[in-house]
Amino acid sequence: MALALLVLSGCASRDIATREAPINQEGLSMERALILANAQQALGTPYRLGGTSAEGVDCSGLVTMAYRAAGIGVPRTANDQFQHLPSVDEARPGDLLFFGSRRKATHVGIYRGDRQMIHAPGRGREVVSVPLDIDYWQERFLGAAAPAP
């Protein structure tokens, strides 16, 4: 019985805990402000597997591009970002949100604030901002990371 509970708990998703910035975003570091500005500027950018530019991005490419603009280097893939960046219990605007199954991240987005995430959803789509409070994201959430000060 205990083994079954342990196995099942490993499959359960974690709640996406967030901490909001002030409405005018004062109090955010310069780096976080730049990350958010670049992620918002990427809205509408087409999805392109392996892309890291305004011509096209994949999910981790969007992160790479937005963080690079703020002078912060991050690993290239969602799973490498998940495995190697400092995790946090509460996401703040500019932090990364990871999704996948078990302990492997297959998707990443940038927390925008107000329970919204900017991400590159997949082939044939464009970078968008989406609400986090839907079952799809809740069920796949793995954790958050804060590579920006």
N, C-alpha and C positions, 0 to 999 in steps of 0.2 A: 504494500500500500504506500509506504513512504517513498519507495522508488518511483512509483507511478506519479505521485504528486510532484516529485522533483523533476521528472521528465516533462510533465505538463507545464510546470512553472517556467521552464526554459522556452516554451513555445508562446507564452503569454506576452502580449505587447506591453510596453511601458507607456504611461501617460505622457503626453507632450507638455511638459511644464515650461511655462514662459514667464519672463519678467519684462514688463513694458518700459520703454524709455518715456520721458516726458513727451507730451504732445508735440512740442516744437523741436524735439530731438536734441535739445540742449543737454549736455551731460554725456553725450556720445563722444567717444574719442574721434579724432580726425580720421583715423584709419577706418573705423566703423561707418562714419559718414560717407567716406569715399567708396567703400564697398557697397553700401546701399544705393548710392547715386549711380554707380556703374551697373549694378544689377537692375535697377529700375530703367536705366537707359537701354538695357538689353531686351526689355519687353518687346515682343514682336519679332525678335531675331529667329530665323528658321533653325530647326533642329538639324544638326549635322554630326554624325558619329565621328568622334575624335576631334571635333572643331573647338577652337579656342579663340575665335575672333568674331567681329561683327558680321562676317559673312555666314556664320553658322556655329552653333555650339551644341555639345551634348551636356548632360547634367553636371558632370565634374569639370567640363570645359568652361561652363558658365562660372563656376566657383573659381577656377584657375584665373580666368580673365578678370573677374571683379576683384579678387585679392591681389593680383599682380598690379592692377591700377592703384592699389593702396600701398604698394611696396612690400607685400607679404607673399612669400613663396609657400605653396602648398603642394602636397603630392598630387599626381595627375588623375588617379582613378578614385571613384567613390569609396571603394573598400580600403585603399591605401590611406585616404584621408581619414576614414573612420578608425583605422587601426593605429595611426601615428599622430593624430592631432590631439591636443589636450581636451578631454571630455568635461562636460559641465552638467549639473543637475537641472538647471534652468536656462533656457535659451533666451538671449537678449538680441535685439535687432542687430543684424550683421553676423550672427552665429550660424553654424551649419547644422542642418537636420538630416539624419541618416535613416534610410528605410531599406528593408530587405527581409530576409528570413534567417532565423537562428542568429548566427553571429557574423553573417556576411552582408555587407552593405552593397546593394545593387542600384541605389538611387540616392541623390543628395540634392538639397535645396538650401536657399539662403533665407533665414528667418527675417521677414520684413517688419514685424511688429503687428500689433492688433490681430494676432492669431492668423496671419497670412504668411505664405511662403512663395518666393519667386523661384521658379525651376524651369528646366527644359524637359518637357514631358515625354518626348519620343518622336520617332520618325513620322514625317508628314505633319508635324505640329510646330508651334512657335513657343518661345519663352513666355510664360504667363505667371500671374499671381493667383494663388488659390487659397481657400480657407483650409485650415488644419482640422477643423472640427467636423470631419466626415469620417465614417468608419474606415474607408480605404486607408487613409494615412494613420489613423489610430492603430489599426491592426498590424501595420508593417513597421511602426516606429522602433528604431534600435537605440537611438541616443542622439545627443547634441555635442558639438565641439566648439571651442572658442579660441581660434588661432589669432584673433585680433585683440589688441589691448583695449 
